[in-house]
Structure formats: C-alpha cells, structure tokens
Amino acid sequence: MADPDAHLLIVDDDERIRGLLQKFLIRNGFLVSAARDAAHARRILSGLDFDLIVLDVMMPGEDGISLTRAIRETSSTPILLLTARAETEDRIAGLEAGADDYLAKPFEPKELLLRINAILRRMPEQVADDGAPKYLSLGPIRYDTERGEMWRGEDLVRLTSTEIQLMKVFAARPGEALSRSQLVEELGRDRGQSQERAVDVQITRLRRKLEDNPKQPRYLQTVRGAGYMLAPD
C-alpha cells in the first residue's frame, strides 16, 4: 500500500514511458511529477522536495548516473534507477553514484511498484529498535539511532536511505557479524549474487563516510567467512 502523501519524481526522456508510469503510479496512490531530462529535473528539484526519484539512466545530455551524483551532493532523497543495460558493471556504477536500487528495462509496472514501496518502507520513522542505544560512538562519528542521523562533530553526514537502513540494522546488533544474505533480506531485496554484490557496494560507500581509512576499516569490519560487523567504541 502506497503512502498517500508520498510524492515521486519520474525522470525519463521517453514521453510514452513517462506518461504511462505517471498514470500507473497515480492510480496506485502516489503524487507524481515528471521531468523529460536531467536539466528539467534539476529545475523541478530546485523548488520541490520529493520522497523518491525514479530516474532513467540513458538520457540525451546529462545521464542518470551523473544526475544521481549531483543530487547526492545535497540530498539523501531515495533514487531508483531504470536502466536498459544488462551489464552488472553499469548497475554497480549507479549504486556507487548513490542510487538506492535499480530496475532493468523492460520491467513489469507491478515490479516497479514493489521496489518503490520497499524503498519507502526502509525510510526510518526515526524510532530506535528495542535494545539499541540512543547513540553509537565510532571515533569522531556519532550515530543517533533514534533519528537515523550520523554526525561528524557539528556536521551532519548525509546518508542515502539504504545507508540509513544498513546503519539501523548494524546499530541494533553491534559486535555481531551479519552475512551478505542477511543484509539482503533486511534491506527487502530479492536474494541472489547480484544483490549480495550490491550490498558490498553499499558497504564500501558507507565506509567512506565512517572510516578515516576505508581500505583498513576500524568500525565497519569485514569478518572473514561471516560477513560484516559494526564495532563501535
């Protein structure tokens, strides 16, 4: 069931697809705006906030991955990429740019709806899980488990919705190794090697925000044969 207040932005240069998606998502309870290319999307985003952006990768002019990087400089709004490319490397590039998920064309509209709702469900209501401490200390980083916020001194560290969900999962079980398959399940993704590799990419991105030296992580550790573990101070 869609959040009746959720406002989506659809960015696709194909007018037919853009119109079909807009009508389908409106019928399923969303407020929907649409942009024909990255430049149009930038103008809309300069004046409006959205709950989620559905963004085509292959567009004339600025492509979706470049626009994702630009959005991530100032916003943590969830981004779902639509890509006609089957190569795993292209999907990984989208995740590395800051996207929360991807969906390969052609796709069934119902699958897009499921992906959108899954992402929106992952956005925290900012209530800590039972047993989770109010704050976690990770060197110079302070993580507020109730608000899902990460702070470095007085500066807020911007997290994507997937990074917020990962921190929520790790914060509820500090010092416990979680396998890739467990993390895929916690993120509400379909199981499979491609999704486990996507988790690796998200961990790499999160380490860049957490660690002084992401290649030798102190706080978000790899546990050989077991997965990943958050090790707060």
N, C-alpha and C positions, 0 to 999 in steps of 0.2 A: 504494500500500500504506500503510495507516494505521500510525502509530506505536503499538505495542501498549500503551504506557504513557500515551498522550495522554488526558487527562480533559476532557470537554466539558460545558458547562452550556447546556441548552436553556431559553430563557425565552419562553413563548407562552401566552396566555390560553385558546387553543382546546385543550381536553383531547384531542380526537381527533388533531389535528395533532401535539400534543406527544408523545402516545403513539406515533404512527406514526414520527416522527422518532427518538425514543429507541430503538425496536426496530430500525429500519433501521441506525442508526449503531452500535449494539451488535453487530449481525450483521457489520458491516464493521470490527470490531476495536477500537472505542473503548470507554473507560469513559465512561458518560453519566449525568449528574444532570439533573433537570428542576425548573423553577420555574414557577408558574402566573401570576405577575405580578411587577412590579418590587419590591414590598415583600418578597415571598417570596425573590426573587433576592438582595436585599440581605442578608437573614438568612443565606442559604447562603454568600454571598461573605465574610461576616464571619468564617467559620470554616474555609473551604476555599480552596485555590488551584486554578486551572484553566489548562489550556493554550490554551483558546479558548472564547469565548462566542458562541452563536448566539442572536440577540436579535430578537424581533418588534418592529416599530416601533409598530404600532397596538394598544395595550392599554388597558383601563379604568384610571383612576387615572393614575399616572405613565407616560408613554410611553417608548418605547425610546430616543429621542434624548436625552431628559433623563437617563435612566439611564446612557447612554453617557458623557455629560459628567461625571456623578458618578463613574463608575468611573475615568475618565481623571485625576481629581484625585489618585488614589493608586496606580493600577495601569497597566501597559502591556500587560496581557493582550489578545491579539488579539480583536477583535469583528467578527462578520459579522452585518449587519443583514438582516432579512427584511421586505420592505415590499410592501404591496398597491398602493401608489401608483405611477403611471406617470410622474408629473411629475419631470423632471430636477432641479428645484429641491429637492424633498424628499430625493432621494438625495444631492445635494450637501450639504444640511443635515446629513445623517448623517455624511458624511465630515468635515465641518468640526467636528462634535462629537467626532471622534476615532475613528470606525469605520475598520476596515481594508479592508472591502469590503462590498458589498450584493448582494442577490439578490431580484428581484421575484417576487412570487406571481402566478399559480401557477408552480411550477417542478418539474422532474423531480428526484427524490431523487438520481439519479446526478450531476446538475449541482451540487447542494449538496455531495456528497461530493468532487467535483473541486475546488470552491472551498475547502473546508476543508483538504484535503491541500495545495493550493497555498499557502495562508497558513502552514500549519505548516512547509512546506519553506523558507519565507522566514525563519523564525526562525533566527538565526545560531547556529552551533555555536561561535562566537567564535574562528574561525581566520582570520587575515588572508589576503587573496588575495596571490598571488605579486607582488612588486614594490611592494606597498602599505607605506608607512612605518608604524611602530608607533604614532606619534601624529601628529595633524594639529593645527596651531595656527590658530585662527580668532579673532584678537583675544583676548578674555577666555575663549573657549571652547577646551577641549582635548578632542579626539576620539580615543578609544582604538580603533584599527581592529581589534585582535585581539578585544577584548571587546565591541565594538559599543556602547560607552558614551560618553556625552557629559557633560563636566563643566564647570561654571562655577565656578572656584575650587575650593572643597571640596564644592560642592553638585552632586549627580547630577541631570542634566536628564532627565526621563522622556521616552522616545521610544516611539511605537507600533511594532508590528512592521513596518509599511510604511515608517515613517520610518527605522527601523534599516536596512531593505533599501536604501532610497534613499541613505543615507549610505554604505553599503557599496559601492554602485555608483559614487558620486561619488568616494569616497576612493581607489578603485582606478585612477581616471583623472582626477586633479586637473589643472585647467587645460584640460580637454578639454570642448568643448560636446557635450552629448548631447540628441538630439531627443526630443520627446514620444513618438514611436513607438518609439524605442529604449528609453525608460524603461518604457513599457507592456510591451514584450517582456521586459525584465529583471525586471519585477515578476510575470511569469507571467500577465498578463491577456489577455483576448481583445482583438484590435485593434478600433479604432473611435473615432469622435469623442467619444463619451460617456466612454470610458476615458481618452482624452487630456485631457479636461476634468477628470476625476477626479485625474489626475496634477497638473494645475495647482493644484487644491485642496490636495493633499498638500504641494506645494512651498510654498504660502502658509503652511500650518501649520508646516512645518519652519523657514521664515524667521523666524517669530515666536519660535522658540527659539534661533535662531542670531544674529540681527541686532539691533543696537541700534535701527536704524530699518528695519523690514521693507519699508517702501514705497520705500526707497532702499538696496537690498541691496548690501553690500560683499563678502560671501563666497559667497553662493549667487546668482549673477548670471544675468540673462536675456541671452542673446546673440541679437540680432535676426536672425531668419531661420534660426537654427540650433538653438535650444533653451535648455538650462540648463547652467551650468558652476559647479563648485566652485572657488573661488580662495583657497586657504589662504595664510597669511603666508609 
